[in-house]
Every structure is written in structure tokens, then in C-alpha cells.
């Protein structure tokens, strides 16, 4: 691990100013924020991340889970995954999010990992994590060996000729299905960004993964109040039942009235270069009967743009089956 300076921030303004000194918001940044450190420290050990300064933000009062006046939920950036997953209001109103968090990592990691850190975790692509190989995320312009190499775990949606790495987050998939909003404080002030607009497709610049600028600090995430009668489910398909990343996952939040789908939100994980929302499938389901035939039609629409590689073509059918099963569970 490259030597670095560790500093403990005592106020947000100082932390933001220090972060703004970073040359880029992604790999190569000279300054990084540290909360739980479950991803950052790993990548520093591997030499993937090599910051000159690490700013500990654990004293900035970024925690807390509060019910909002409208019935929604405010989740502090530093809230641990365990605290969030087990919170009574989350389990009652946002069941799929609790299920998604508990399906990820291990108890020990969930006890340390934070809400913002989970949103910002980087891909598990073996080429990204191995500095002996080329990778456009680490070194723009060096190439993407996954396209012709080991790509079984890689994305089939939102890919480009520069990158096919899949987003690893379970939590973000469920939050996307709940229309979450990310709240950010930076050198230019505060702003709010819907989660669906927070992640950036790789296109020809895969080293840029989200809309954050140097110095930007996620302060909290908000979840809107769920509509009456909404039922939600998260389903994760993986090679083993614990401590494993998704081959395919799906989060569904649906309202069924008189046997028909009145409202629905569907998001996928494991298949996209970012957590993947499926608006075409959602539109096809609204007003339709909650039947397997309609679910299969929606699944076909959700995967219509899939571009599998040499080893991950199975994800197309697996994702369709995952969608159908999750829809069944959410509309029973």
C-alpha cells in the first residue's frame, strides 16, 4: 500500500475543501473520504486506489434515520448497512431494501459499511482489481480485457466498447426501485439528485461512474413515502447463498388493485453497468392483470437491449426468470 496522510475532519466545509483538491472524482484522486472503509481500504491494499490524503469523515454527524413529515424516510450517509436493514420503519415500509442489504456481504461488513459507501462501491471486475492488467476504469485508454476475457460476471445492459463491468450494489438496486434521492454538499452548495440520474453509463469514459465532483460529500438519502397497499420484494440469484455478488437480482415495488397492477417500479442488479431501471417493462405492466404471461412479456422488454458477451449469455434468460419470480412474489 502506498503511504498516505490520514486526517480527521471536524466540519463539513473543511472536508469538502480538502476533497476539492482532488484532481478527479475517480481513480487517481489525491484525496479520498473514509467512513466504513470496507471498499476503499481493500482497493488501497490492491494498489487500485492510491490517494495521497484520506479524510476520515466519521465525526461529521452524517448518521441518523428519521421519518419525514410526508411519511418518507431520511437516511444519513454514515448509517451502517446493519442499522438500516434492521430499522423498524424500513422493514415495515421498504421491505425490499432491507432484504437487499441483508443479501449482501457478511454481518461483519454490514456492521461497518455505510449507506453512501455502498452507493459508491466500485465494480468487482477482476481486471479492475488487478493492476497488472489493463483497465479503462483505472487507466483510461488502456483497454477492456473483459470483453474478450473472463466476462461471466460482467454486465449485459448499458455496456460500451470501453467497459462491460457490472455494478456490484444490492442496496442501490432496491433504492432505485423506491425512487430514492441522493443529497450532496459540495463547493458550490447543496443539491439533490434522483438516484436514477446519479450513476453514469461508461460509454467512452468508464472511469467516471457517477455525477459527483471533487469535494462532493453525500450527506443523506431520502426515500419517498410508499403508496397505500404497496408490496415490495428483492430477489438475488448467485452462485452461493451467502457472501457473494449477484449474477442477477431484481427489486419490485408494486400496488395491485382488483387483480390489476395499479403502480409498479422494477430495478435490476448484476446485469447492468449501473443499477438498472426498466421503464418499458413498468409501462407494459400498469393496468394489466398480475399474470405470469404479462410478467414474461415485461421481462422480455426489460432485457430487449441486452448485449451478452462470450461467457454471460445465460444472464439474459436468468434475468427474465428472476423478474417473473419477483413479480409473482410482489403481487400475491
matplotlib code that plots the C-alpha trace (Angstrom):
import matplotlib.pyplot as plt

x = [0.0, 1.3, 1.9, -0.8, -1.7, -4.8, -6.7, -9.9, -12.3, -14.3, -16.6, -18.1, -16.7, -13.1, -13.7, -15.2, -12.4, -9.9, -11.7, -11.9, -8.2, -8.6, -7.7, -10.5, -13.6, -12.5, -9.2, -6.1, -7.8, -5.3, -7.9, -10.5, -13.2, -13.2, -16.2, -16.6, -13.7, -14.9, -14.3, -11.7, -9.2, -9.4, -8.7, -5.8, -4.2, -4.5, -3.0, -6.1, -6.7, -3.6, -4.8, -2.2, -4.6, -7.5, -10.1, -11.9, -15.5, -16.9, -17.1, -19.3, -22.7, -23.8, -25.8, -29.4, -32.6, -35.7, -39.2, -40.1, -43.3, -44.7, -44.1, -40.9, -37.5, -34.3, -31.1, -27.8, -24.8, -22.9, -25.7, -24.4, -26.0, -26.9, -28.6, -30.6, -31.6, -32.9, -34.7, -38.4, -39.7, -37.5, -38.6, -42.3, -42.4, -39.4, -39.1, -37.2, -34.4, -34.0, -33.9, -31.4, -29.0, -29.2, -28.5, -25.1, -21.7, -21.5, -22.7, -19.3, -19.1, -22.6, -21.8, -19.1, -20.3, -22.2, -25.1, -23.0, -20.2, -22.5, -23.7, -20.1, -18.6, -16.7, -17.0, -15.7, -14.4, -11.2, -9.3, -10.2, -8.9, -5.7, -3.2, -1.1, -3.8, -5.2, -8.5, -10.2, -11.6, -8.2, -6.2, -8.4, -7.4, -5.6, -8.4, -11.0, -9.7, -13.0, -14.7, -12.6, -11.6, -13.3, -16.7, -19.1, -20.0, -20.0, -22.9, -25.2, -27.0, -25.5, -22.2, -19.8, -16.7, -14.7, -16.2, -18.6, -18.1, -21.2, -22.3, -22.0, -24.5, -27.6, -28.8, -28.7, -31.0, -33.7, -33.3, -33.7, -37.0, -38.1, -37.2, -34.6, -32.9, -29.2, -28.4, -25.0, -23.0, -20.0, -18.0, -20.9, -23.5, -26.1, -28.1, -30.4, -30.2, -32.6, -30.8, -31.8, -29.6, -26.8, -24.9, -23.2, -23.0, -19.5, -19.7, -16.2, -15.3, -15.7, -13.5, -16.4, -19.1, -21.4, -22.1, -20.0, -17.4, -14.2, -15.1, -18.7, -19.9, -23.1, -25.0, -28.1, -30.5, -34.3, -37.0, -40.4, -43.5, -44.7, -48.2, -51.0, -51.0, -47.6, -45.7, -42.1, -39.6, -35.9, -34.7, -31.0, -29.6, -26.0, -23.5, -23.8, -26.3, -24.0, -21.2, -21.5, -22.3, -25.4, -25.4, -28.9, -31.1, -34.5, -36.3, -40.0, -42.4, -46.0, -49.6, -52.3, -55.9, -58.8, -56.3, -54.6, -51.3, -52.0, -48.4, -45.1, -41.3, -38.8, -35.0, -32.3, -28.9, -25.9, -26.8, -26.1, -23.1, -25.2, -28.3, -30.8, -34.3, -36.8, -39.3, -40.6, -41.4, -43.1, -45.3, -46.3, -47.4, -49.5, -53.2, -52.6, -53.6, -51.0, -50.4, -47.4, -48.0, -47.9, -44.8, -43.0, -43.8, -42.5, -39.3, -38.7, -39.0, -36.6, -33.9, -34.6, -31.3, -29.1, -25.7, -24.2, -20.5, -18.9, -19.5, -22.5, -25.3, -27.0, -27.8, -30.5, -32.7, -31.8, -32.7, -36.1, -36.8, -35.7, -38.1, -41.0, -40.5, -40.0, -43.2, -45.1, -43.9, -44.7, -48.2, -49.5]
y = [0.0, 3.4, 5.7, 8.3, 11.0, 10.3, 13.4, 13.6, 16.2, 18.1, 20.0, 19.5, 22.7, 21.6, 18.1, 19.4, 21.9, 19.1, 16.8, 19.5, 19.4, 16.0, 16.0, 13.7, 12.2, 8.7, 6.7, 8.8, 11.1, 12.6, 12.8, 10.3, 10.3, 7.5, 6.2, 2.5, 1.8, -1.6, -0.9, 1.9, 0.1, -3.0, -1.1, 0.8, -2.5, -3.7, -0.5, 0.3, 3.4, 5.4, 8.6, 10.9, 12.0, 10.2, 12.3, 10.5, 11.9, 9.8, 12.9, 14.9, 13.8, 12.2, 9.4, 9.1, 7.6, 9.8, 9.7, 12.7, 14.8, 13.3, 9.7, 9.2, 8.3, 10.2, 8.0, 9.6, 8.9, 7.3, 5.0, 1.4, -1.2, -3.2, -0.3, 0.5, -3.1, -3.7, -0.4, -1.0, 1.6, 0.3, -3.3, -2.2, 0.2, -0.6, -4.4, -4.9, -2.5, -4.4, -7.7, -6.3, -5.1, -8.4, -10.3, -8.6, -9.1, -10.5, -9.4, -8.0, -6.0, -4.7, -3.5, -1.2, -0.4, 2.8, 4.0, 6.4, 3.9, 1.3, 3.6, 4.4, 0.9, 0.1, -2.9, -6.3, -6.9, -9.0, -6.8, -3.6, -5.0, -6.4, -3.6, -6.0, -5.9, -3.1, -1.5, 1.6, 2.4, 2.5, 3.8, 5.4, 4.3, 1.1, -1.2, -3.6, -7.2, -8.4, -8.1, -11.0, -12.5, -13.6, -11.9, -14.4, -11.9, -8.8, -6.6, -7.2, -3.8, -0.4, -1.6, 0.1, -0.8, 0.7, -1.2, -4.0, -4.1, -4.6, -2.5, -4.6, -2.9, -4.7, -1.7, 0.7, -1.6, -1.6, 2.2, 2.7, 0.8, 3.2, 6.3, 7.4, 10.8, 11.4, 14.7, 16.2, 19.0, 20.4, 23.5, 25.0, 24.3, 21.6, 19.8, 16.7, 14.1, 11.3, 8.0, 7.1, 10.1, 9.5, 6.8, 7.4, 4.9, 4.0, 5.0, 6.2, 7.4, 4.4, 5.9, 8.3, 6.3, 8.9, 12.6, 13.6, 16.3, 16.5, 17.5, 16.5, 14.8, 12.7, 13.8, 11.7, 9.7, 10.2, 7.6, 8.9, 7.6, 4.3, 4.4, 2.7, -1.1, -1.2, -4.6, -4.9, -7.8, -8.2, -11.4, -12.2, -15.1, -16.0, -18.9, -19.4, -18.3, -16.0, -13.6, -13.5, -10.9, -11.2, -12.9, -11.3, -9.6, -7.8, -5.3, -4.8, -2.4, -2.9, -1.9, -4.3, -3.4, -5.7, -8.1, -5.5, -3.7, -0.1, 1.0, -0.7, 0.0, -2.6, -2.4, -5.0, -5.7, -7.9, -7.2, -3.5, -1.2, 0.7, -0.3, -0.8, 0.6, -0.8, 1.9, 0.0, -3.1, -0.9, 0.8, -2.5, -3.8, -0.9, -1.6, -5.2, -8.3, -9.8, -12.9, -14.9, -14.2, -10.5, -10.9, -12.7, -10.1, -7.4, -9.4, -9.6, -5.9, -5.4, -7.4, -6.2, -4.2, -6.9, -7.4, -10.5, -11.5, -14.9, -16.2, -14.4, -15.0, -17.1, -13.9, -12.9, -15.9, -15.9, -12.2, -12.9, -15.7, -13.6, -10.8, -13.1, -14.7, -11.4, -10.0, -13.1, -12.6, -8.9, -9.3, -12.2]
z = [0.0, -0.9, 2.1, 2.7, 5.2, 7.4, 8.6, 10.7, 9.6, 12.2, 10.0, 6.5, 5.0, 5.7, 4.5, 1.2, 0.7, 1.2, -1.2, -3.8, -4.1, -5.7, -9.4, -10.4, -8.8, -9.7, -9.8, -9.4, -6.9, -4.5, -1.7, -0.5, 2.1, 4.6, 6.6, 7.0, 4.6, 3.5, -0.2, -0.1, 2.2, 0.0, -3.1, -1.5, -0.5, -4.1, -5.4, -7.4, -5.2, -4.3, -2.6, -1.0, 1.7, 3.3, 5.2, 8.0, 8.0, 10.9, 13.1, 10.7, 12.1, 8.9, 10.7, 11.7, 10.3, 10.6, 9.4, 7.3, 7.7, 4.5, 5.7, 3.8, 5.3, 5.7, 5.9, 6.9, 4.7, 7.6, 8.7, 8.7, 6.5, 9.5, 11.3, 8.1, 7.3, 10.8, 11.3, 12.1, 9.6, 6.8, 7.4, 7.6, 4.6, 2.4, 2.8, -0.4, 0.7, 4.0, 2.1, -0.4, 2.3, 4.2, 1.0, 0.6, 2.1, 5.7, 9.1, 10.0, 6.8, 7.1, 10.6, 9.2, 5.6, 5.2, 3.1, 1.0, 0.8, -0.6, -3.3, -4.2, -4.1, -7.2, -9.6, -8.7, -12.2, -11.8, -14.3, -12.5, -9.3, -10.8, -11.5, -13.7, -16.3, -18.5, -17.4, -18.7, -15.3, -13.7, -16.7, -19.4, -22.8, -21.7, -22.9, -21.5, -21.5, -20.0, -23.4, -24.8, -21.4, -18.2, -18.5, -16.8, -14.1, -16.3, -17.4, -20.4, -20.2, -20.5, -21.8, -24.2, -26.2, -23.4, -20.4, -19.5, -15.7, -13.7, -10.7, -7.5, -5.2, -3.9, -1.8, -4.8, -6.8, -4.1, -3.6, -7.3, -7.2, -4.4, -6.4, -3.8, -3.9, -3.1, -1.3, -1.8, -0.4, -2.3, -3.0, -5.0, -2.2, -1.8, -4.4, -4.7, -7.5, -8.1, -7.9, -11.4, -12.6, -10.1, -11.9, -15.3, -18.1, -19.2, -22.8, -23.7, -20.2, -17.8, -15.1, -14.3, -12.5, -11.0, -11.1, -8.0, -8.5, -6.5, -2.9, -3.2, 0.0, 0.1, 3.3, 3.2, 1.0, 1.1, 0.3, -0.7, 1.3, -0.2, -1.7, 0.2, -0.4, -1.9, -1.6, -2.3, -2.8, -3.6, -5.1, -5.6, -7.7, -7.1, -7.2, -3.4, -0.8, 1.2, 0.8, -3.0, -5.6, -7.8, -11.1, -11.4, -8.9, -9.1, -6.8, -7.3, -5.6, -6.7, -5.9, -7.1, -7.0, -8.2, -9.7, -11.8, -11.4, -10.4, -10.0, -10.3, -10.2, -11.3, -11.0, -11.8, -10.4, -11.6, -15.3, -15.7, -15.7, -13.2, -11.1, -13.9, -14.0, -16.6, -17.6, -20.7, -18.6, -16.0, -18.5, -20.1, -16.7, -15.4, -15.8, -16.7, -14.8, -12.5, -14.6, -15.5, -19.2, -18.6, -16.4, -19.1, -21.6, -19.3, -18.7, -22.5, -22.7, -19.8, -21.5, -25.0, -25.2, -23.7, -25.2, -23.7, -24.1, -24.7, -21.2, -19.8, -22.3, -19.7, -17.8, -20.4, -19.6, -15.9, -15.6, -17.2, -14.8, -11.9, -13.0, -13.3, -10.0, -8.2, -9.8, -8.6, -5.1, -5.1, -6.4, -4.5]

ax = plt.figure().add_subplot(projection="3d")
ax.plot(x, y, z, "-o")
ax.set_aspect("equal")
plt.show()
